[in-house]
Amino acid sequence: MAVEIGSLTLQSRLILGSGGASSHKVVLDALHASGAEVVTVALRRFRPGSNSSSLYQELADAGAIVLPNTAGAHTANEARTLAELGREALQTNRVKLEVVIDDRTLLPDPIELVEAAKDFVRAGFEVFAYTNDDPALARILADAGVAAVMPLGSPIGSGMGILNPANIALIVELLDLPVILDAGIGTASDAALAMELGVDGVLVASAITRATDPTKMARAISLAVQAGRDAWEAGRIARRPLAVPSSPLEGLPDFNLVG
């Protein structure tokens, strides 16, 4: 079933990130193998008139929707400069907003992030906001008018999976807009767990681009995303501390009378 995220209507709930790819071919092969429709690309890699910008064109030729991101920005002003570049160069108002506090943890800077989100929304951008797994911050971003909130599962590129699943589930419960799990996915089971928590989609970069076989991992994660969503919609059984018999007890003989 299609999912609506901002102005996008997507058949696939997997969004690809291009970070960490050793070549454009790795990204394009992963795109075809996964069936994803959206790929994020860092705006700081865009150099008009140079070969380094060709990934944008190759993705467009492949039919992908390019979602430019402000990776590398440390302040709201830096992010705004990158976003304006993307709007002019790529003719899109969509932007994945990233404002990190340092280059070691790559964790979002809450203060600069909120300032940038409000500024971007006022400027007419459709904002996909990368944020911490903090339900309070997620609500502030939602109130600021972003199109989607993208909480991390764990730090970017760490492959540690979802460190605070309860927080992700709470964000899903609290917000009346799309939630996309972003960052920390290490393998297919992490993606399935994210979807079972109720998120609307998963963004995966390093787990695919840095895998031993990126194409096979892209396919595996795509299947996991669909399986996780099906499980969420199906509804899991309640957790119980003791066993619950699955077979009926009616009709059993009274073994106390036997013999």
Salt bridges, closest charged atoms under 4 A:
ASP29 OD2 - LYS25 NZ 2.59
GLU58 OE2 - HIS24 ND1 3.02
GLU78 OE1 - HIS74 ND1 3.85
GLU84 OE2 - ARG80 NE 2.83
GLU84 OE2 - ARG87 NH2 3.41
GLU98 OE2 - LYS96 NZ 2.91
ASP103 OD1 - HIS74 NE2 2.79
ASP119 OD1 - ARG80 NH1 2.77
GLU126 OE1 - ARG94 NE 3.19
ASP182 OD2 - LYS96 NZ 2.79
GLU233 OE2 - ARG229 NE 3.13
